[in-house]
Amino acid sequence: MFEIKEAVATDMPSVLKLIQELAEFEKEPEAVEVTINDLCNDYKAQRFNCLVATFNDVVVGMALFYYRYSTWKGKTIHLEDLIVTENFRGKGIGKALLDTVVDKAKNENLRRVEWNVLDWNIPAIDFYKGVGATVFNNWLVVQLDEKGIQNY
């Protein structure tokens, strides 16, 4: 049986491994620049929240999220990543992690939980639609990367 709990600093190496696994899955392994030190420092500084799913005390999934502020909705949660290691997918762990994030939003009377999904990740899209989420086709993600910030 798996357990969902708040992450602790000693979970950050496992969190980084999951992030790297996601980057491999998304065909961008070289894109991960965050370090264990970054994760530990930023978690301690409360820049993000993190739930982990453990099985026999081994981290097998995580939900990393933070608060945002919408001019239309007020305080919201942005779910940055929901990751379950490949060998543990299909066992309800991702749903349990998402349920815990949504419960947090309910308990805090928030009006929105949001996240991004790649348009080719059909299993994830189907999963999100299956829990009642709306997948928008008319909103585009806009970013300035590090080079863009420096050249701005």
MDTraj code that builds the backbone (N, CA, C; nanometers):
import mdtraj as md
import numpy as np

residues = "MET PHE GLU ILE LYS GLU ALA VAL ALA THR ASP MET PRO SER VAL LEU LYS LEU ILE GLN GLU LEU ALA GLU PHE GLU LYS GLU PRO GLU ALA VAL GLU VAL THR ILE ASN ASP LEU CYS ASN ASP TYR LYS ALA GLN ARG PHE ASN CYS LEU VAL ALA THR PHE ASN ASP VAL VAL VAL GLY MET ALA LEU PHE TYR TYR ARG TYR SER THR TRP LYS GLY LYS THR ILE HIS LEU GLU ASP LEU ILE VAL THR GLU ASN PHE ARG GLY LYS GLY ILE GLY LYS ALA LEU LEU ASP THR VAL VAL ASP LYS ALA LYS ASN GLU ASN LEU ARG ARG VAL GLU TRP ASN VAL LEU ASP TRP ASN ILE PRO ALA ILE ASP PHE TYR LYS GLY VAL GLY ALA THR VAL PHE ASN ASN TRP LEU VAL VAL GLN LEU ASP GLU LYS GLY ILE GLN ASN TYR".split()
xyz = np.array([
    [0.0846, -0.1185, 0.0000],
    [0.0000, 0.0000, 0.0000],
    [0.0884, 0.1238, 0.0000],
    [0.0471, 0.2256, -0.0732],
    [0.1237, 0.3490, -0.0785],
    [0.0660, 0.4514, 0.0180],
    [0.1489, 0.5516, 0.0494],
    [0.1091, 0.6584, 0.1411],
    [0.1403, 0.7923, 0.0749],
    [0.0494, 0.8902, 0.0909],
    [0.0717, 1.0271, 0.0435],
    [0.1045, 1.1112, 0.1656],
    [0.2128, 1.1876, 0.1582],
    [0.2526, 1.2715, 0.2711],
    [0.3246, 1.3958, 0.2207],
    [0.3346, 1.4949, 0.3090],
    [0.4141, 1.6134, 0.2783],
    [0.5595, 1.5708, 0.2651],
    [0.6274, 1.6249, 0.1658],
    [0.7685, 1.5944, 0.1492],
    [0.8483, 1.6568, 0.2630],
    [0.9632, 1.5992, 0.2877],
    [1.0615, 1.6563, 0.3797],
    [1.1900, 1.6760, 0.2999],
    [1.2819, 1.7522, 0.3562],
    [1.4056, 1.7854, 0.2843],
    [1.4790, 1.6612, 0.2345],
    [1.4761, 1.5545, 0.3125],
    [1.5477, 1.4329, 0.2720],
    [1.4821, 1.3616, 0.1537],
    [1.3619, 1.4060, 0.1142],
    [1.2955, 1.3498, -0.0038],
    [1.3433, 1.4155, -0.1334],
    [1.4143, 1.5278, -0.1233],
    [1.4491, 1.6032, -0.2439],
    [1.5359, 1.5268, -0.3433],
    [1.6297, 1.4405, -0.3031],
    [1.7000, 1.3606, -0.4045],
    [1.6034, 1.2719, -0.4850],
    [1.5041, 1.2158, -0.4179],
    [1.4045, 1.1339, -0.4878],
    [1.3165, 1.2207, -0.5773],
    [1.2837, 1.3400, -0.5312],
    [1.2047, 1.4335, -0.6119],
    [1.2826, 1.4681, -0.7390],
    [1.4118, 1.4950, -0.7248],
    [1.4928, 1.5264, -0.8427],
    [1.4972, 1.4077, -0.9390],
    [1.5070, 1.2867, -0.8886],
    [1.5059, 1.1687, -0.9762],
    [1.3746, 1.1596, -1.0539],
    [1.2638, 1.1908, -0.9884],
    [1.1345, 1.1897, -1.0575],
    [1.1288, 1.2999, -1.1637],
    [1.1817, 1.4171, -1.1314],
    [1.1865, 1.5269, -1.2287],
    [1.2680, 1.4846, -1.3502],
    [1.3814, 1.4196, -1.3262],
    [1.4654, 1.3728, -1.4365],
    [1.3942, 1.2642, -1.5177],
    [1.3194, 1.1784, -1.4501],
    [1.2432, 1.0754, -1.5208],
    [1.1368, 1.1395, -1.6098],
    [1.0707, 1.2435, -1.5586],
    [0.9714, 1.3147, -1.6391],
    [1.0371, 1.3806, -1.7597],
    [1.1523, 1.4419, -1.7391],
    [1.2232, 1.5071, -1.8500],
    [1.2604, 1.4057, -1.9583],
    [1.3016, 1.2866, -1.9171],
    [1.3304, 1.1799, -2.0140],
    [1.2040, 1.1445, -2.0916],
    [1.0931, 1.1270, -2.0202],
    [0.9658, 1.0934, -2.0823],
    [0.9234, 1.2010, -2.1820],
    [0.9478, 1.3270, -2.1461],
    [0.9098, 1.4395, -2.2325],
    [1.0158, 1.4703, -2.3376],
    [1.1168, 1.3848, -2.3482],
    [1.2214, 1.3938, -2.4499],
    [1.3069, 1.5204, -2.4363],
    [1.3263, 1.5650, -2.3096],
    [1.4095, 1.6822, -2.2835],
    [1.4987, 1.6607, -2.1608],
    [1.5761, 1.5516, -2.1577],
    [1.6552, 1.5242, -2.0371],
    [1.7571, 1.6332, -2.0044],
    [1.8068, 1.7011, -2.1063],
    [1.9069, 1.8056, -2.0842],
    [1.8461, 1.9348, -2.0290],
    [1.7154, 1.9443, -2.0255],
    [1.6495, 2.0670, -1.9805],
    [1.6493, 2.0834, -1.8281],
    [1.6738, 1.9764, -1.7546],
    [1.6711, 1.9842, -1.6079],
    [1.7996, 2.0499, -1.5590],
    [1.7856, 2.1691, -1.5048],
    [1.8991, 2.2425, -1.4506],
    [1.8937, 2.2531, -1.2992],
    [1.7778, 2.2297, -1.2415],
    [1.7611, 2.2398, -1.0965],
    [1.8459, 2.1323, -1.0286],
    [1.9004, 2.1661, -0.9128],
    [1.9844, 2.0736, -0.8377],
    [1.9145, 2.0341, -0.7073],
    [1.9689, 1.9339, -0.6416],
    [1.9165, 1.8964, -0.5098],
    [1.9265, 2.0158, -0.4152],
    [2.0380, 2.0869, -0.4228],
    [2.0577, 2.2042, -0.3389],
    [1.9499, 2.3097, -0.3658],
    [1.9187, 2.3337, -0.4937],
    [1.8115, 2.4285, -0.5294],
    [1.6801, 2.3839, -0.4675],
    [1.6477, 2.2567, -0.4868],
    [1.5217, 2.2045, -0.4346],
    [1.5154, 2.2185, -0.2825],
    [1.6225, 2.1793, -0.2160],
    [1.6235, 2.1880, -0.0691],
    [1.6085, 2.3317, -0.0213],
    [1.6854, 2.4226, -0.0802],
    [1.6789, 2.5635, -0.0393],
    [1.5428, 2.6253, -0.0698],
    [1.4903, 2.5980, -0.1872],
    [1.3623, 2.6575, -0.2264],
    [1.2460, 2.5969, -0.1492],
    [1.2568, 2.4691, -0.1149],
    [1.1523, 2.4062, -0.0338],
    [1.1540, 2.4643, 0.1072],
    [1.2735, 2.4788, 0.1617],
    [1.2876, 2.5376, 0.2954],
    [1.2345, 2.6813, 0.2969],
    [1.2563, 2.7540, 0.1870],
    [1.2087, 2.8925, 0.1759],
    [1.0607, 2.9000, 0.1387],
    [0.9952, 2.7855, 0.1280],
    [0.8521, 2.7742, 0.0972],
    [0.8155, 2.8353, -0.0388],
    [0.9048, 2.8194, -0.1359],
    [0.8754, 2.8664, -0.2716],
    [0.7839, 2.7691, -0.3447],
    [0.7762, 2.6464, -0.2945],
    [0.6850, 2.5480, -0.3500],
    [0.6448, 2.4505, -0.2411],
    [0.5372, 2.3780, -0.2680],
    [0.4892, 2.2708, -0.1811],
    [0.5131, 2.1398, -0.2552],
    [0.5271, 2.0331, -0.1801],
    [0.5508, 1.9055, -0.2448],
    [0.4895, 1.7936, -0.1620],
    [0.4125, 1.7112, -0.2284],
    [0.3601, 1.5879, -0.1706],
    [0.4365, 1.4728, -0.2337],
    [0.4628, 1.3702, -0.1561],
    [0.5251, 1.2516, -0.2129],
    [0.4373, 1.1305, -0.1850],
    [0.4430, 1.0373, -0.2768],
    [0.3786, 0.9071, -0.2594],
    [0.4909, 0.8089, -0.2317],
    [0.4761, 0.7342, -0.1236],
    [0.5789, 0.6360, -0.0899],
    [0.5191, 0.4960, -0.0888],
    [0.6016, 0.4009, -0.1238],
    [0.5677, 0.2597, -0.1156],
    [0.6846, 0.1932, -0.0443],
    [0.6581, 0.1325, 0.0718],
    [0.7645, 0.0753, 0.1545],
    [0.8756, 0.1768, 0.1797],
    [0.8353, 0.2999, 0.2114],
    [0.9268, 0.4101, 0.2431],
    [1.0140, 0.4556, 0.1264],
    [0.9802, 0.4172, 0.0049],
    [1.0512, 0.4625, -0.1145],
    [0.9592, 0.5572, -0.1898],
    [1.0102, 0.6746, -0.2285],
    [0.9301, 0.7724, -0.3023],
    [0.9075, 0.7198, -0.4438],
    [0.7785, 0.7065, -0.4810],
    [0.7427, 0.6550, -0.6133],
    [0.6601, 0.7557, -0.6938],
    [0.6276, 0.8695, -0.6333],
    [0.5514, 0.9719, -0.7034],
    [0.5551, 1.1020, -0.6264],
    [0.5193, 1.2094, -0.6957],
    [0.5158, 1.3389, -0.6278],
    [0.4264, 1.4362, -0.7020],
    [0.3778, 1.5331, -0.6257],
    [0.3034, 1.6462, -0.6805],
    [0.3711, 1.7715, -0.6268],
    [0.4265, 1.8507, -0.7158],
    [0.4926, 1.9752, -0.6779],
    [0.4025, 2.0890, -0.7226],
    [0.3673, 2.1779, -0.6293],
    [0.2741, 2.2853, -0.6611],
    [0.3081, 2.4102, -0.5822],
    [0.2485, 2.5203, -0.6236],
    [0.2688, 2.6474, -0.5546],
    [0.1450, 2.7337, -0.5751],
    [0.1373, 2.8380, -0.4959],
    [0.0225, 2.9288, -0.5052],
    [0.0505, 3.0378, -0.6074],
    [-0.0537, 3.0728, -0.6783],
    [-0.0515, 3.1845, -0.7730],
    [-0.1670, 3.2756, -0.7381],
    [-0.1702, 3.3876, -0.8027],
    [-0.2816, 3.4780, -0.7830],
    [-0.3401, 3.5142, -0.9182],
    [-0.4670, 3.4860, -0.9353],
    [-0.5385, 3.5180, -1.0580],
    [-0.6161, 3.6467, -1.0376],
    [-0.6049, 3.7371, -1.1340],
    [-0.6836, 3.8610, -1.1242],
    [-0.8324, 3.8328, -1.1351],
    [-0.8695, 3.7198, -1.1891],
    [-1.0109, 3.6850, -1.2010],
    [-1.0598, 3.5975, -1.0875],
    [-0.9739, 3.5100, -1.0358],
    [-1.0172, 3.4092, -0.9389],
    [-0.9604, 3.4282, -0.7989],
    [-0.8577, 3.5093, -0.7829],
    [-0.7913, 3.5225, -0.6541],
    [-0.6843, 3.4159, -0.6402],
    [-0.6592, 3.3723, -0.5178],
    [-0.5553, 3.2743, -0.4901],
    [-0.5905, 3.1402, -0.5549],
    [-0.4948, 3.0836, -0.6260],
    [-0.5126, 2.9552, -0.6938],
    [-0.3906, 2.8673, -0.6662],
    [-0.4011, 2.7430, -0.7042],
    [-0.2863, 2.6517, -0.6986],
    [-0.2436, 2.6207, -0.8409],
    [-0.1143, 2.6294, -0.8644],
    [-0.0570, 2.5822, -0.9905],
    [0.0173, 2.4517, -0.9611],
    [-0.0281, 2.3444, -1.0219],
    [0.0356, 2.2133, -1.0100],
    [0.1447, 2.2076, -1.1161],
    [0.2680, 2.2216, -1.0729],
    [0.3803, 2.2253, -1.1673],
    [0.4049, 2.0876, -1.2275],
    [0.4105, 1.9863, -1.1438],
    [0.4329, 1.8511, -1.1947],
    [0.3652, 1.7478, -1.1065],
    [0.3069, 1.6510, -1.1715],
    [0.2487, 1.5330, -1.1076],
    [0.3185, 1.4144, -1.1745],
    [0.4006, 1.3450, -1.0978],
    [0.4856, 1.2410, -1.1558],
    [0.4732, 1.1128, -1.0736],
    [0.4554, 1.0032, -1.1437],
    [0.4614, 0.8707, -1.0806],
    [0.5635, 0.7914, -1.1610],
    [0.6584, 0.7309, -1.0907],
    [0.7604, 0.6535, -1.1598],
    [0.6936, 0.5425, -1.2415],
    [0.7529, 0.5121, -1.3542],
    [0.6892, 0.4255, -1.4537],
    [0.6378, 0.2932, -1.3976],
    [0.7150, 0.2278, -1.3130],
    [0.6742, 0.0965, -1.2604],
    [0.5524, 0.1024, -1.1695],
    [0.5140, 0.2220, -1.1247],
    [0.4015, 0.2342, -1.0314],
    [0.2805, 0.3040, -1.0937],
    [0.2852, 0.3313, -1.2234],
    [0.1705, 0.3943, -1.2895],
    [0.0558, 0.2946, -1.3008],
    [-0.0664, 0.3494, -1.3009],
    [-0.1839, 0.2644, -1.3142],
    [-0.2295, 0.2006, -1.1847],
    [-0.1737, 0.2439, -1.0731],
    [-0.2092, 0.1864, -0.9429],
    [-0.2866, 0.2845, -0.8545],
    [-0.3277, 0.3978, -0.9133],
    [-0.4052, 0.4957, -0.8373],
    [-0.3226, 0.6001, -0.7643],
    [-0.1924, 0.5954, -0.7798],
    [-0.1054, 0.6889, -0.7073],
    [-0.1203, 0.8304, -0.7610],
    [-0.1206, 0.8465, -0.8925],
    [-0.1379, 0.9800, -0.9515],
    [-0.2708, 1.0415, -0.9119],
    [-0.3749, 0.9613, -0.9133],
    [-0.5074, 1.0091, -0.8723],
    [-0.5065, 1.0498, -0.7259],
    [-0.4413, 0.9711, -0.6406],
    [-0.4354, 1.0037, -0.4978],
    [-0.3577, 1.1334, -0.4748],
    [-0.2499, 1.1531, -0.5489],
    [-0.1749, 1.2790, -0.5372],
    [-0.2602, 1.3977, -0.5816],
    [-0.3266, 1.3826, -0.6969],
    [-0.4125, 1.4907, -0.7463],
    [-0.5279, 1.5158, -0.6498],
    [-0.5885, 1.4102, -0.5982],
    [-0.6967, 1.4257, -0.5005],
    [-0.6503, 1.5078, -0.3802],
    [-0.5283, 1.4834, -0.3345],
    [-0.4764, 1.5539, -0.2175],
    [-0.4564, 1.7019, -0.2476],
    [-0.4076, 1.7335, -0.3670],
    [-0.3919, 1.8740, -0.4065],
    [-0.5293, 1.9411, -0.4160],
    [-0.6247, 1.8744, -0.4781],
    [-0.7593, 1.9306, -0.4925],
    [-0.8262, 1.9464, -0.3562],
    [-0.8076, 1.8506, -0.2676],
    [-0.8616, 1.8637, -0.1314],
    [-0.8047, 1.9868, -0.0624],
    [-0.6767, 2.0138, -0.0829],
    [-0.6141, 2.1327, -0.0257],
    [-0.6831, 2.2578, -0.0797],
    [-0.7092, 2.2611, -0.2092],
    [-0.7784, 2.3753, -0.2694],
    [-0.9192, 2.3904, -0.2121],
    [-0.9895, 2.2788, -0.1965],
    [-1.1242, 2.2829, -0.1379],
    [-1.1198, 2.3373, 0.0040],
    [-1.0288, 2.2857, 0.0835],
    [-1.0180, 2.3274, 0.2238],
    [-0.9831, 2.4748, 0.2381],
    [-0.9159, 2.5301, 0.1388],
    [-0.8768, 2.6707, 0.1432],
    [-0.9725, 2.7594, 0.0632],
    [-1.0823, 2.7016, 0.0157],
    [-1.1825, 2.7749, -0.0621],
    [-1.1242, 2.8433, -0.1854],
    [-1.0316, 2.7756, -0.2516],
    [-0.9731, 2.8303, -0.3731],
    [-1.0667, 2.8054, -0.4908],
    [-1.0546, 2.8874, -0.5917],
    [-1.1452, 2.8785, -0.7058],
    [-1.0857, 2.8060, -0.8265],
    [-0.9553, 2.7714, -0.8159],
    [-0.8964, 2.7050, -0.9331],
    [-0.7691, 2.6305, -0.8941],
    [-0.7523, 2.5143, -0.9571],
    [-0.6258, 2.4416, -0.9611],
    [-0.5950, 2.4275, -1.1089],
    [-0.4735, 2.4599, -1.1471],
    [-0.4392, 2.4561, -1.2898],
    [-0.3037, 2.3917, -1.3107],
    [-0.2835, 2.3397, -1.4309],
    [-0.1570, 2.2796, -1.4682],
    [-0.1498, 2.2714, -1.6184],
    [-0.0347, 2.2334, -1.6700],
    [-0.0129, 2.2192, -1.8135],
    [0.0073, 2.0724, -1.8469],
    [-0.0245, 2.0375, -1.9701],
    [0.0007, 1.9021, -2.0188],
    [0.0404, 1.9142, -2.1659],
    [0.1377, 1.8345, -2.2065],
    [0.1793, 1.8354, -2.3465],
    [0.0690, 1.7776, -2.4340],
    [0.0504, 1.8374, -2.5514],
    [-0.0608, 1.7960, -2.6373],
    [-0.0478, 1.6530, -2.6890],
    [0.0712, 1.5950, -2.6869],
    [0.0893, 1.4570, -2.7333],
    [0.0773, 1.3543, -2.6208],
    [0.0638, 1.3999, -2.4966],
    [0.0559, 1.3069, -2.3838],
    [-0.0902, 1.2635, -2.3632],
    [-0.1377, 1.1846, -2.4547],
    [-0.2777, 1.1433, -2.4561],
    [-0.3194, 1.0689, -2.3286],
    [-0.2371, 0.9779, -2.2738],
    [-0.2796, 0.9130, -2.1490],
    [-0.3050, 1.0145, -2.0368],
    [-0.2182, 1.1156, -2.0256],
    [-0.2373, 1.2182, -1.9214],
    [-0.3618, 1.3018, -1.9512],
    [-0.3804, 1.3402, -2.0757],
    [-0.4988, 1.4195, -2.1127],
    [-0.6254, 1.3413, -2.0801],
    [-0.6277, 1.2138, -2.1166],
    [-0.7444, 1.1307, -2.0872],
    [-0.7676, 1.1185, -1.9365],
    [-0.6592, 1.1029, -1.8609],
    [-0.6692, 1.0953, -1.7154],
    [-0.7299, 1.2241, -1.6604],
    [-0.6780, 1.3389, -1.7040],
    [-0.7272, 1.4675, -1.6529],
    [-0.8731, 1.4913, -1.6920],
    [-0.9088, 1.4579, -1.8140],
    [-1.0489, 1.4708, -1.8542],
    [-1.1375, 1.3775, -1.7726],
    [-1.0841, 1.2599, -1.7412],
    [-1.1587, 1.1612, -1.6646],
    [-1.1919, 1.2063, -1.5230],
    [-1.1122, 1.2971, -1.4680],
    [-1.1415, 1.3483, -1.3333],
    [-1.2201, 1.4791, -1.3393],
    [-1.2597, 1.5194, -1.4617],
    [-1.3432, 1.6379, -1.4759],
    [-1.2698, 1.7662, -1.5090],
    [-1.1409, 1.7576, -1.5377],
    [-1.0651, 1.8781, -1.5732],
    [-1.0953, 1.9191, -1.7169],
    [-1.0841, 2.0470, -1.7434],
    [-1.0992, 2.1003, -1.8783],
    [-0.9601, 2.1183, -1.9377],
    [-0.9383, 2.0652, -2.0558],
    [-0.8118, 2.0836, -2.1268],
    [-0.8384, 2.1867, -2.2363],
    [-0.7797, 2.3042, -2.2195],
    [-0.8029, 2.4139, -2.3135],
    [-0.7146, 2.3991, -2.4363],
    [-0.7720, 2.4240, -2.5517],
    [-0.6962, 2.4225, -2.6762],
    [-0.6644, 2.5637, -2.7245],
    [-0.7272, 2.6628, -2.6647],
    [-0.7128, 2.7986, -2.7151],
    [-0.6198, 2.8862, -2.6309],
    [-0.5526, 2.8299, -2.5309],
    [-0.4556, 2.9040, -2.4507],
    [-0.3171, 2.8503, -2.4842],
    [-0.2223, 2.9387, -2.5051],
    [-0.0860, 2.8984, -2.5342],
    [0.0040, 2.9350, -2.4170],
    [0.1008, 2.8505, -2.3896],
    [0.1980, 2.8789, -2.2840],
    [0.3006, 2.9766, -2.3404],
    [0.3303, 3.0806, -2.2657],
    [0.4280, 3.1808, -2.3066],
    [0.5359, 3.1867, -2.2000],
    [0.6625, 3.1829, -2.2426],
    [0.7732, 3.1866, -2.1476],
    [0.8871, 3.2710, -2.2033],
    [0.9596, 3.3330, -2.1143],
    [1.0906, 3.3871, -2.1457],
    [1.1903, 3.2940, -2.0780],
    [1.2794, 3.2325, -2.1541],
    [1.3800, 3.1469, -2.0923],
    [1.4937, 3.2340, -2.0396],
    [1.5964, 3.1696, -1.9846],
    [1.7065, 3.2437, -1.9229],
    [1.7715, 3.3406, -2.0216],
    [1.7947, 3.2941, -2.1441],
    [1.8541, 3.3801, -2.2460],
    [1.7607, 3.4963, -2.2785],
    [1.6323, 3.4656, -2.2904],
    [1.5351, 3.5713, -2.3197],
    [1.5291, 3.6759, -2.2093],
    [1.5401, 3.6308, -2.0838],
    [1.5403, 3.7247, -1.9714],
    [1.6633, 3.8136, -1.9793],
    [1.7772, 3.7539, -2.0059],
    [1.9031, 3.8311, -2.0123],
    [1.9036, 3.9297, -2.1285],
    [1.8406, 3.8924, -2.2382],
    [1.8396, 3.9778, -2.3577],
    [1.7222, 4.0751, -2.3615],
    [1.6361, 4.0698, -2.2640],
    [1.5143, 4.1510, -2.2635],
    [1.5471, 4.2983, -2.2578],
])
top = md.Topology()
chain = top.add_chain()
for i, resn in enumerate(residues, 1):
    res = top.add_residue(resn, chain, resSeq=i)
    for name in ("N", "CA", "C"):
        top.add_atom(name, md.element.get_by_symbol(name[0]), res)
traj = md.Trajectory(xyz[None], top)
